[in-house]
Amino acid sequence: MKYAAALIALSIAATATAQTAPAPAPATPAAPAAPAAGAKFTLDTPLADIVADPAGKAVIDKDLPGLTSLEQFDTFKGASLNQVVPFSNGALTPEKLAQVAADLAAIK
């Protein structure tokens, strides 16, 4: 649950931003923008779409433990991981995102 505090801050910031200002420019992806050939999910796929698939949810639960069980998950599940990076208080590091991207790319 080490990501919980950062992700709670993320959900609060995302909610406030969505209500008061235009969406921020997309963050620079930590992994290559082009998905692997045949990749089903990327860091630009909305979290809701990823976790709707059992294999995608397994990746998110493994690589970002506790994320999908946060009460606030519903407030930011429509965003992609690349979109939530600026609100993660450093929890979504380039290394962590690269791991998630690699694991997602393995899902066909």
N, C-alpha and C positions, 0 to 999 in steps of 0.2 A: 504493500500500500504506500510505498514511498512517493508515488506519483499523485496520491490523493490530494494533498494540499495544493499542489500546483494546478491540478486539474479542476479543483473547486474554484480557484482563482480564475482559471480559464473560463469556466462556465459563467461566472459572474461578469467577467469582462466581455465575453461574447454576447451575453444578453444585453448588457448596457450599450455596447457598440451597435448592436442590431437595432436598438430603439432610438439612438441619438445621433448616429453618424453613418455616412456611407460605408460600405464594406471596405476594409483595407485592401491594398494591392496584394496579390498573391505572394506568399513568401517564396524565396528562392528554394527550390527543391533540394533536399540533402542527397537525393539519389538521382540517377539519370532520369530525365523527363520521359524518355521513350521507354515504354514498358517492354519487357522481354517478349519475344514472339509468342503469341498465344496466351499472354498473361490475362487473367480474369480481373484482377484488382491491382490498383496502383496507389501511391500516396495521394493522388488526386481524386480517388473514388470516395464518395460520401461514406462516412463511418456507418450510417444506417444500412447502406447496401452491403458493406463488408460483413457486418455482424448478422445480417439476415441469412447469410450462407454459413452452414456449420463449420466448414474449413476456414473461412475468413474469420469467424468469431474465435476459433481456436488459436489462430495466429495473434489476434489482438489480445486475447486473454494470456497467452504465453509471453508475448513481447512487452505488453503494457498492462501488467497485472493490476486488477482493480478498476480499470477504466470503465468497463461496461456495467459494473455494479454500482457505480456512483449514482446517487439520487439525481444529480444534475446532468447525467448523460443525455437525457432527452433534450436539454437545451442546446447542445452542440452536436448531436448526432447527424444533423443534416450537412455538416461541414466535413471537409476532407482533413486528413492529418496535416497536409501542407498549409491549409488555411488556419489551423489552430496553433501552429508553432509559435506565432508571436504572443499568444496568450498563455503559454505553458510555463512561464517563469523558468525556462531552461530545462524543464523535465524532458522535452522532446529534443534531444541532442541530435546532431547529424549522425552520430554513430548508431543511436537507437533507431532513428528513421531508416538508416541504411539496412539495419537488421530486419525491420518490419517490411521494407520494400522487397528485400530478398525472399523473405518467407511468403509474402503475398504473391510474388512472381512465380513461385513454385506451384501455386494453385492453378489448375487448368480447368 
